Amino acid sequence: AKLCQCPAQPDVEEVVRDGAGHMVTWTGSGFARVRDGAGLTFHMDNVPYPMDYELLIRYEPESAEDWEVVVSVSSRVLPTSPRCGNLLPSEQMYRESLPHSQRYVLLSRPFCFEPSTPYEVTMRLQRAGVTQRHPGTFILIDSVRGVPLHPCQVQGGQCECKPHVIGRRCDRCTPGSYGFGPQGCSPCACSPEGSVSQLCDAVSGQCQCQPGAVGRQCDQCQPGHWGFPACRPCQCNGHAEECDPRTGTCLRCRDHTDGRHCERCQDGYYGNPVLGSGQQCRPCPCPGYPGTRHYHGSSCHADEETHHIVCLCAPGYAGE
């Protein structure tokens, strides 16, 4: 026997069909005939509008066997349109069944495509339910096309819009919403107490605040104030600039002060830190100062009559 030097059959070949005298079941000049386990790539660069599309795959089996396809969609260019701008191209693999009794299938998830952006749809085709590939088995792939996920109405052309989106082509947010994107728009949710109106910036969502109110929704007091919507200044005796926006408790008291209003000295210090007293918190001389090795007290106070400093000694120590 002689070794046959026959050229190997390619994994993918073009099959041209003449539609004369036959019922045409294909969209172009024919099919791509793909071997079991092989794949092919479609290039998409003719997207008309930025929106969500479902991918429709047309095919014809050559036998009564079911097939399956593994699909990935990728792009080397990041999306820039408001509709697709916050979605990165996904190269995740998606598996779909290709029953022999059907002639097309829609992928189970949509993709956001935009004009002037090249996309690659890569497919690997194989017989379903088997682990070994058969080199003599093929399937015919007709085409891949994007079908708008939300088709428009026949009368008037009104598209089916996502939440808080309006326009015949669903291309802008409703009044009182912002952030046009793939998931629709988000409500402004401006605070009725702190905002001028229920309208906000279409991009950032910033509401127009009344004097004294801040935050995207105008639902907070300015720094140094608390108790929205009846905002009032923090009372911290000059030892802190900010307080808890709900309770008014001063935050990060300075000058060795403590308390809700920074109105008393920390342990280890004495004096009257209340604003207007003219005093400040001083370290207790017991006998050293807080933080030194010679400090043997826990706190101290000034005697009202003699003004002498009386130390509260640490355990194991005694004296004034």
C-alpha positions in Angstrom: 0.0 0.0 0.0 1.2 3.5 -0.7 0.8 6.5 1.6 -1.8 8.9 0.2 -0.4 12.4 -0.2 -3.9 13.8 -0.4 -4.2 17.4 0.9 -5.8 17.6 4.3 -9.4 19.0 4.4 -9.5 22.4 6.1 -11.3 22.8 9.4 -13.4 25.6 7.9 -14.4 25.9 4.3 -16.8 28.1 2.4 -19.8 26.4 0.8 -21.4 28.4 -2.0 -25.0 27.6 -2.8 -27.0 28.6 -5.8 -30.6 29.6 -4.9 -32.0 29.0 -8.3 -34.8 26.5 -8.1 -34.4 25.9 -4.4 -36.0 27.3 -1.2 -33.4 29.8 0.1 -32.6 29.1 3.8 -29.4 31.1 4.0 -28.7 34.8 4.1 -25.5 35.3 1.9 -23.8 33.3 -0.8 -23.7 30.2 1.4 -22.3 28.8 4.5 -19.1 28.3 6.5 -18.6 24.5 6.9 -17.0 23.9 10.3 -15.4 20.7 11.5 -16.3 19.2 14.8 -14.1 20.9 17.4 -13.0 23.8 15.1 -14.0 27.4 15.3 -14.2 30.7 13.4 -14.3 34.4 14.1 -16.8 37.0 12.9 -15.8 40.7 12.7 -18.5 43.2 13.5 -18.0 46.9 12.7 -21.4 48.0 11.4 -23.3 48.6 14.7 -25.9 51.3 13.9 -26.8 52.6 17.4 -25.3 52.1 20.9 -27.6 49.7 22.7 -28.1 46.2 24.0 -28.1 43.5 21.3 -28.8 39.8 21.4 -26.6 37.6 19.2 -28.5 35.4 16.7 -26.6 32.5 15.2 -28.0 30.9 12.0 -26.9 27.4 11.2 -27.8 24.1 9.5 -26.7 20.7 10.7 -25.6 18.0 8.3 -26.9 15.2 10.5 -29.5 14.4 13.2 -26.9 15.1 15.9 -27.2 18.1 18.3 -24.3 20.5 18.5 -23.2 23.2 20.9 -21.3 26.4 20.5 -18.9 28.3 22.8 -19.0 32.0 22.1 -16.8 34.9 23.3 -17.1 38.6 22.4 -14.2 40.9 22.6 -13.0 44.3 21.5 -9.6 46.0 21.6 -11.2 49.4 22.0 -12.9 50.5 25.3 -16.5 51.7 24.9 -17.0 55.4 25.0 -20.7 56.1 24.5 -22.9 57.0 27.5 -24.9 53.8 26.8 -22.0 51.3 26.9 -19.4 53.5 28.5 -19.4 51.8 31.9 -19.3 48.3 30.6 -16.0 46.7 29.7 -15.8 44.2 26.8 -16.4 40.7 28.1 -14.2 37.8 27.0 -16.2 35.3 29.1 -17.2 32.1 27.4 -20.9 31.4 26.8 -22.1 28.0 25.9 -25.3 27.5 23.9 -27.0 24.4 22.5 -27.6 24.0 18.7 -30.4 21.5 18.4 -30.5 19.7 15.0 -34.2 20.5 14.7 -33.7 24.3 14.7 -32.0 26.7 12.3 -31.0 29.6 14.7 -30.4 30.3 18.3 -30.3 33.5 20.4 -27.5 33.7 23.0 -28.9 33.8 26.6 -27.4 37.2 27.5 -27.3 40.5 25.6 -24.2 42.5 24.7 -23.8 46.3 24.6 -22.4 47.3 21.2 -21.7 50.9 19.9 -20.9 52.3 16.5 -17.3 52.9 15.3 -16.1 50.1 17.5 -14.8 46.8 16.0 -15.9 43.6 17.8 -14.8 40.0 17.4 -17.3 37.2 17.9 -15.3 34.0 18.3 -17.1 30.6 18.2 -16.0 27.0 18.8 -18.4 24.4 17.5 -18.6 20.8 18.6 -21.0 17.9 18.8 -23.0 17.9 22.1 -22.7 15.2 24.7 -19.5 13.6 23.4 -15.9 13.9 24.6 -14.0 12.9 21.4 -14.1 15.0 18.3 -15.0 13.3 14.9 -12.9 14.8 12.1 -15.5 13.8 9.5 -18.4 15.6 11.0 -19.3 19.2 10.1 -21.9 21.8 10.7 -22.9 24.7 8.4 -22.8 28.2 9.9 -24.8 30.8 8.0 -24.2 34.1 9.9 -24.1 36.0 13.2 -26.1 39.1 13.6 -27.0 41.5 16.5 -30.7 41.9 17.2 -31.8 44.9 19.3 -32.8 43.6 22.7 -35.7 46.1 22.9 -37.2 46.5 19.5 -39.2 49.6 18.7 -42.9 49.8 18.0 -44.1 49.4 14.4 -46.3 52.5 14.7 -44.2 55.5 15.5 -40.9 53.7 16.1 -41.0 54.2 19.9 -38.4 52.0 21.6 -39.1 50.2 24.8 -37.1 52.2 27.3 -35.3 51.1 30.5 -36.2 52.6 33.9 -36.2 56.4 34.0 -35.3 56.7 30.3 -37.4 58.6 27.7 -37.2 59.6 24.0 -38.3 57.8 20.9 -34.8 56.1 20.8 -34.6 55.9 24.6 -31.6 58.3 24.5 -32.0 60.5 27.6 -33.0 60.5 31.3 -36.4 61.5 32.5 -36.6 64.8 34.4 -35.7 64.0 38.0 -33.2 61.3 37.1 -29.5 61.1 36.0 -26.6 58.8 35.0 -27.8 57.6 31.5 -26.2 54.2 30.9 -26.8 50.5 30.2 -29.0 50.0 33.2 -31.1 53.1 32.5 -31.1 56.2 34.8 -31.2 56.6 38.5 -33.6 58.9 40.4 -32.2 62.2 41.7 -33.9 61.6 45.1 -33.2 65.2 46.2 -34.0 65.9 49.8 -37.3 67.9 49.9 -36.0 69.8 53.0 -32.5 70.6 51.7 -32.9 71.0 47.9 -34.3 73.8 45.8 -36.1 71.3 43.5 -36.3 67.6 42.6 -34.1 68.1 39.5 -30.4 67.3 39.5 -27.3 67.4 37.2 -27.9 64.9 34.4 -24.3 63.5 34.7 -23.3 63.7 38.4 -26.8 63.7 40.0 -25.9 66.7 42.2 -29.0 68.4 43.5 -29.2 72.2 43.9 -29.0 72.7 47.6 -30.5 75.4 49.8 -28.2 77.5 52.0 -26.7 75.3 54.8 -27.3 72.0 53.1 -24.7 69.9 51.3 -24.3 66.4 49.7 -25.4 65.0 46.4 -29.0 64.8 47.6 -28.7 68.0 49.8 -29.5 65.8 52.8 -26.6 66.8 55.0 -25.5 69.8 57.0 -22.4 71.8 56.1 -19.1 70.8 58.0 -19.2 72.3 61.5 -23.0 71.9 61.7 -25.4 69.1 62.8 -29.1 68.2 63.1 -30.4 68.2 59.5 -32.7 69.7 58.4 -32.5 72.2 61.3 -28.8 72.6 61.0 -27.0 74.4 63.8 -23.3 75.0 64.6 -21.3 72.5 66.5 -20.6 73.6 70.1 -17.1 72.5 70.8 -15.6 75.4 72.8 -13.1 76.1 70.1 -11.3 72.7 70.5 -12.8 70.9 67.5 -14.3 72.0 64.1 -16.7 69.1 63.4 -19.3 67.1 65.4 -21.4 64.1 64.7 -24.0 65.2 62.1 -26.8 63.4 64.0 -26.0 63.8 67.7 -23.8 66.9 67.8 -21.1 65.2 69.8 -17.8 66.9 69.0 -15.2 64.9 67.1 -11.5 64.8 67.7 -11.3 67.2 70.6 -7.9 69.0 70.8 -5.8 70.6 73.5 -6.2 67.6 75.9 -10.0 68.2 76.1 -12.8 65.6 76.3 -16.6 65.4 76.6 -19.6 65.9 74.3 -18.6 69.6 73.8 -14.9 69.4 74.6 -15.9 71.0 77.8 -13.6 69.2 80.3 -10.0 68.1 80.5 -8.7 64.6 79.8 -7.5 62.5 82.6 -4.1 63.7 83.6 -4.9 67.3 82.9 -6.7 70.1 84.9 -8.3 73.4 84.1 -11.4 74.9 82.6 -11.3 74.6 78.8 -14.8 76.1 78.3 -14.7 78.9 75.7 -14.5 82.3 77.4 -13.0 81.1 80.7 -9.5 82.2 79.7 -8.1 78.8 80.9 -6.7 75.8 79.2 -5.9 72.2 80.2 -2.6 71.8 81.9 -0.7 68.6 82.7 -1.1 67.3 86.3 2.2 67.7 88.3 2.0 64.3 90.1 4.9 64.8 90.4 6.0 64.4 86.8 3.7 65.0 83.8 1.5 62.5 81.9 3.6 60.4 79.6 6.8 60.6 81.7 8.3 57.9 84.0 7.9 60.1 87.1 4.1 60.6 86.7 2.4 58.6 89.4 -1.1 60.0 89.3 -4.3 59.2 87.3 -5.8 62.7 87.4 -5.9 65.9 89.4 -8.0 69.0 90.1 -7.5 72.5 91.5 -8.8 73.1 95.1 -11.4 75.8 94.8 -10.2 77.6 98.0 -6.5 77.2 97.9 -6.1 76.7 94.2 -3.5 74.0 95.0 -3.4 71.1 92.7 -4.7 67.9 94.3 -3.5 64.7 92.6 -5.5 61.4 92.5 -2.7 58.9 92.9 -2.2 55.8 90.9 -2.4 52.5 92.9 0.6 52.1 95.2 1.3 55.8 95.5 0.2 58.4 98.1 0.6 62.0 98.9 -0.7 65.3 97.5 
